[in-house]
Amino acid sequence: MTKKRRNGGKNRKGRGHVKPVRCANCARCVPKDKAVKRFQVRNMIETAAQRDMKDASVYDVYQIPKLYLKMEYCVSCAIHAHVVRCRGAEARRLRDPPLRMRRGEKKLNTGKPMRGLKRSARRAVKPELPDYNKESR
């Protein structure tokens, strides 16, 4: 039988059994080593209430504390919510993590100049050719 993944989709090298965790989306029981784990960083106060807090605060500059939530998803929910994406057979062999993009950094040139544009904006702009039939002054 052929193997799809080198690790079988799990990360429990040498352990026979691991405790299950619950998926954050659908509450399915998933082994902890198989679950897709991501940290979700949010402000403790939503943006609508931040202005009210700023007006009522005594301090001029106040850093709003962050809330760090560890989200654990089952594989089907992670794929459905685009937390992870499907990769082809050759791409699955790449084990190095993808490049991380920070806010404010320029995006890498992937060779696809129209990527990220709406379909209507992807149409190539035709260069205007000079009209030789018009009389020039």
C-alpha positions as CSV (number, residue, x, y, z in Angstrom):
1,M,0.0,0.0,0.0
2,T,1.4,3.4,-0.9
3,K,1.8,6.1,1.8
4,K,0.5,9.5,1.2
5,R,2.5,11.2,4.0
6,R,5.8,10.3,5.6
7,N,4.4,10.7,9.1
8,G,1.0,9.3,8.4
9,G,-0.6,12.6,9.3
10,K,0.4,12.3,13.0
11,N,3.2,13.5,15.1
12,R,3.5,10.8,17.8
13,K,6.8,9.1,17.0
14,G,7.1,6.2,19.4
15,R,3.9,6.8,21.4
16,G,1.1,4.4,20.8
17,H,-1.7,6.6,22.0
18,V,-2.2,10.3,22.7
19,K,-5.0,12.1,24.5
20,P,-7.7,13.6,22.3
21,V,-8.6,17.3,22.1
22,R,-11.8,19.0,20.8
23,C,-11.9,20.9,17.5
24,A,-12.6,24.6,18.1
25,N,-15.1,24.6,15.2
26,C,-17.1,21.4,15.3
27,A,-16.1,19.9,18.7
28,R,-14.9,16.7,17.1
29,C,-12.5,14.5,19.1
30,V,-9.1,14.6,17.4
31,P,-5.8,13.2,18.6
32,K,-3.6,16.0,20.0
33,D,-0.8,15.2,17.6
34,K,-3.0,15.2,14.6
35,A,-4.9,18.4,15.3
36,V,-4.0,21.6,13.4
37,K,-2.9,24.1,16.1
38,R,-2.7,27.9,15.5
39,F,-2.5,30.8,17.9
40,Q,-5.1,33.5,17.4
41,V,-3.9,36.9,18.7
42,R,-6.7,39.5,19.4
43,N,-7.1,42.6,21.4
44,M,-8.9,42.1,24.7
45,I,-11.2,45.0,23.8
46,E,-13.0,45.1,20.5
47,T,-12.4,48.0,18.1
48,A,-15.8,49.5,18.8
49,A,-15.1,49.9,22.5
50,Q,-11.5,51.0,22.2
51,R,-12.4,54.7,21.6
52,D,-14.7,54.7,24.6
53,M,-11.9,53.3,26.7
54,K,-9.4,55.8,25.4
55,D,-11.7,58.7,26.3
56,A,-12.4,57.4,29.8
57,S,-8.7,56.5,30.5
58,V,-6.5,58.6,32.7
59,Y,-3.4,57.6,30.8
60,D,-2.5,59.2,27.5
61,V,-0.7,56.2,26.1
62,Y,-2.0,52.8,27.1
63,Q,-1.1,49.6,25.4
64,I,-4.3,47.4,25.1
65,P,-3.5,43.9,26.3
66,K,-3.7,41.0,23.8
67,L,-5.6,37.8,24.1
68,Y,-3.6,34.7,22.9
69,L,-5.9,31.8,22.1
70,K,-4.6,28.4,21.0
71,M,-7.1,27.2,18.4
72,E,-7.0,23.4,17.7
73,Y,-8.9,22.2,14.6
74,C,-9.7,18.9,13.1
75,V,-8.2,18.4,9.6
76,S,-11.5,18.8,7.8
77,C,-12.4,22.1,9.5
78,A,-8.8,23.4,9.0
79,I,-9.1,22.8,5.3
80,H,-12.6,24.2,5.1
81,A,-11.6,27.4,6.9
82,H,-8.4,27.8,4.8
83,V,-6.2,27.5,7.9
84,V,-4.2,24.9,5.9
85,R,-4.3,24.2,2.1
86,C,-4.1,21.0,0.1
87,R,-0.7,20.5,-1.5
88,G,0.3,18.2,-4.4
89,A,2.4,15.1,-4.1
90,E,5.7,16.9,-4.8
91,A,4.8,19.9,-2.6
92,R,3.9,17.6,0.3
93,R,7.6,16.5,0.5
94,L,8.7,20.0,1.3
95,R,9.2,20.0,5.1
96,D,10.5,23.6,5.6
97,P,7.8,26.0,6.9
98,P,6.4,28.6,4.5
99,L,7.8,32.2,4.5
100,R,6.1,34.3,7.2
101,M,4.7,37.7,6.1
102,R,4.8,40.5,8.7
103,R,2.6,43.5,8.5
104,G,4.2,46.3,6.5
105,E,6.8,44.1,4.7
106,K,6.7,44.0,0.9
107,K,5.3,40.9,-0.7
108,L,7.6,38.5,-2.4
109,N,7.7,38.5,-6.2
110,T,6.1,35.1,-7.1
111,G,6.1,35.8,-10.8
112,K,2.3,36.3,-11.0
113,P,1.8,40.0,-11.5
114,M,-2.0,39.8,-11.8
115,R,-2.4,37.7,-8.7
116,G,-4.7,39.4,-6.2
117,L,-6.6,41.5,-8.7
118,K,-10.3,41.2,-9.5
119,R,-11.0,39.5,-12.9
120,S,-12.2,42.7,-14.3
121,A,-8.9,44.4,-13.4
122,R,-6.8,41.5,-14.9
123,R,-7.7,42.4,-18.4
124,A,-4.6,43.7,-20.2
125,V,-4.8,47.4,-21.1
126,K,-4.4,47.8,-24.8
127,P,-1.8,50.4,-25.8
128,E,-3.2,53.2,-27.8
129,L,-1.8,53.2,-31.3
130,P,-1.3,56.5,-33.0
131,D,-4.0,57.3,-35.6
132,Y,-2.3,58.3,-38.8
133,N,-5.6,59.2,-40.5
134,K,-6.0,62.4,-38.4
135,E,-4.5,65.6,-39.7
136,S,-1.7,66.8,-37.6
137,R,-1.2,70.6,-37.0
